[in-house]
């Protein structure tokens, strides 16, 4: 397997060159924050969980194996962090998305309002999916992971992931257009 830059950086981290973790942090901390935010609906918790992932990457760097994609390994750590949080806190995710979003739409006031309304409808529809469904959608559509990576992270087959995501998108589409 040809090693990508992320894998080479993580190999450096594993060998004790901790500056390489800063490069990985710069590349992934916003993506991880968004991942957690769309799953937990809680900005502060998402910040904490993002920090926890990088702490765990550092703490468990010796367990990283070169044959694995860094991104898959990192999202597995992220999933475990979220599970651990809910196991300890005995909390469950909130049922609605926060009113503020990470990116402000650009353009005219009318465009901005229309984009915000579409986002609100989408987030409302997403909140009606189960946490597992949102996670798969988040990994595939928002984080851009390939089905093979998601299968590795979740322990499912690639075929099962394809079917699940197809069904989730169908369900989301139905919910979204009911909201419009």
C-alpha positions as CSV (number, residue, x, y, z in Angstrom):
1,X,0.0,0.0,0.0
2,X,1.3,3.4,-1.0
3,X,1.6,5.6,2.1
4,X,-0.2,9.0,1.9
5,X,1.2,12.1,3.6
6,X,-1.2,11.5,6.6
7,X,0.2,8.0,7.1
8,X,3.8,9.2,6.9
9,X,3.0,12.0,9.4
10,X,1.4,9.5,11.8
11,X,4.4,7.2,11.5
12,X,6.5,10.2,12.5
13,X,4.2,10.8,15.5
14,X,4.5,7.1,16.5
15,X,8.3,7.4,16.4
16,X,8.2,10.4,18.7
17,X,8.3,13.3,16.3
18,X,5.4,15.0,17.9
19,X,5.5,18.2,15.7
20,X,3.9,16.0,13.0
21,X,0.8,15.8,15.1
22,X,0.4,19.6,14.8
23,X,0.2,19.2,11.0
24,X,-2.5,16.5,11.4
25,X,-4.3,18.7,13.9
26,X,-4.4,21.6,11.5
27,X,-5.7,19.4,8.8
28,X,-8.4,17.6,10.8
29,X,-9.5,19.5,13.8
30,X,-12.3,21.4,12.0
31,X,-13.5,18.3,10.3
32,X,-13.6,16.4,13.6
33,X,-15.4,19.3,15.3
34,X,-18.1,19.3,12.6
35,X,-18.3,15.5,12.8
36,X,-19.1,15.8,16.5
37,X,-21.3,18.8,16.2
38,X,-23.6,17.1,13.7
39,X,-23.8,14.1,16.0
40,X,-24.1,15.7,19.4
41,X,-25.7,19.1,18.6
42,X,-23.4,20.6,21.3
43,X,-20.6,23.0,20.5
44,X,-18.8,22.8,23.8
45,X,-19.0,19.0,23.9
46,X,-17.8,18.9,20.3
47,X,-14.7,21.0,21.2
48,X,-13.9,18.7,24.1
49,X,-14.3,15.6,22.1
50,X,-12.1,17.0,19.3
51,X,-9.4,17.7,21.8
52,X,-9.9,14.2,23.3
53,X,-9.3,12.6,19.9
54,X,-5.9,14.3,19.5
55,X,-5.0,13.4,23.1
56,X,-5.9,9.8,22.4
57,X,-3.9,9.9,19.1
58,X,-0.9,11.0,21.1
59,X,-1.5,8.6,23.9
60,X,-2.1,5.6,21.7
61,X,0.3,6.5,18.9
62,X,2.2,3.2,19.4
63,X,-1.0,1.3,18.4
64,X,-1.1,2.9,14.9
65,X,-0.4,0.3,12.2
66,X,1.1,1.4,8.9
67,X,-1.3,-0.8,6.9
68,X,-4.3,1.3,8.1
69,X,-5.3,4.6,6.7
70,X,-4.8,7.4,9.2
71,X,-8.2,8.9,8.6
72,X,-10.0,5.6,9.3
73,X,-8.0,5.1,12.5
74,X,-8.7,8.7,13.6
75,X,-12.5,8.3,13.0
76,X,-12.5,5.0,14.9
77,X,-10.9,6.9,17.8
78,X,-13.5,9.6,17.4
79,X,-16.4,7.1,17.5
80,X,-14.9,5.5,20.6
81,X,-14.5,8.9,22.3
82,X,-18.2,9.7,21.6
83,X,-19.3,6.3,22.9
84,X,-17.2,6.6,26.0
85,X,-18.6,10.1,26.7
86,X,-22.2,8.8,26.5
87,X,-21.4,5.7,28.5
88,X,-19.9,7.8,31.3
89,X,-22.3,10.7,31.2
90,X,-25.4,8.5,30.6
91,X,-26.5,11.3,28.2
92,X,-27.8,11.0,24.7
93,X,-27.5,13.5,21.9
94,X,-29.9,16.4,21.8
95,X,-32.7,16.2,19.4
96,X,-32.1,19.3,17.4
97,X,-29.2,21.1,15.7
98,X,-27.8,24.3,17.1
99,X,-29.2,27.5,15.7
100,X,-25.7,28.7,14.7
101,X,-23.7,27.2,11.9
102,X,-19.9,27.0,11.4
103,X,-19.9,28.7,8.0
104,X,-21.8,31.8,7.2
105,X,-23.2,31.8,3.7
106,X,-21.8,34.5,1.4
107,X,-23.9,36.7,-0.9
108,X,-26.9,39.0,-0.6
109,X,-29.1,39.2,2.4
110,X,-31.9,37.3,0.5
111,X,-29.4,34.6,-0.5
112,X,-28.2,34.4,3.0
113,X,-31.7,34.0,4.4
114,X,-32.7,31.4,1.8
115,X,-29.5,29.4,2.6
116,X,-30.1,29.6,6.3
117,X,-33.7,28.4,5.8
118,X,-32.5,25.5,3.7
119,X,-29.9,24.6,6.3
120,X,-32.5,24.8,9.1
121,X,-34.8,22.4,7.1
122,X,-31.9,20.1,6.4
123,X,-30.7,20.1,10.1
124,X,-34.3,19.5,11.2
125,X,-34.6,16.5,8.8
126,X,-31.2,15.2,10.0
127,X,-32.2,15.4,13.6
128,X,-35.1,13.0,12.8
129,X,-32.6,10.3,11.8
130,X,-31.2,8.0,14.4
131,X,-27.7,8.7,15.8
132,X,-26.3,5.7,13.8
133,X,-27.9,6.9,10.6
134,X,-26.5,10.4,11.1
135,X,-23.1,9.0,11.8
136,X,-23.0,7.1,8.6
137,X,-24.3,10.1,6.6
138,X,-21.8,12.3,8.3
139,X,-18.9,10.0,7.5
140,X,-19.9,9.5,3.9
141,X,-21.3,12.9,2.8
142,X,-19.9,15.5,5.1
143,X,-16.5,14.0,5.9
144,X,-16.0,12.5,2.5
145,X,-14.9,9.0,3.5
146,X,-15.1,6.2,1.0
147,X,-17.4,3.2,1.7
148,X,-14.3,1.1,2.3
149,X,-13.1,3.4,5.0
150,X,-16.5,3.5,6.6
151,X,-16.7,-0.3,6.5
152,X,-13.3,-0.5,8.2
153,X,-14.4,2.0,10.9
154,X,-17.8,0.4,11.6
155,X,-16.9,-3.2,11.1
156,X,-19.5,-3.7,8.4
157,X,-19.0,-4.9,4.9
158,X,-18.7,-2.4,2.0
159,X,-22.0,-3.7,0.5
160,X,-23.8,-3.3,3.8
161,X,-22.5,0.3,4.1
162,X,-23.7,1.1,0.5
163,X,-27.2,-0.2,1.2
164,X,-27.5,1.5,4.6
165,X,-26.3,4.9,3.2
166,X,-28.6,4.6,0.2
167,X,-31.6,3.9,2.5
168,X,-30.6,6.7,4.8
169,X,-30.5,9.2,1.9
170,X,-33.9,8.0,0.7
171,X,-35.3,8.5,4.2
172,X,-33.6,11.9,4.6
173,X,-35.0,13.0,1.2
174,X,-38.5,12.0,2.3
175,X,-38.2,13.8,5.6
176,X,-36.7,16.9,4.0
177,X,-39.4,17.3,1.4
178,X,-42.1,16.9,4.1
179,X,-40.5,19.8,5.9
180,X,-40.4,22.1,2.9
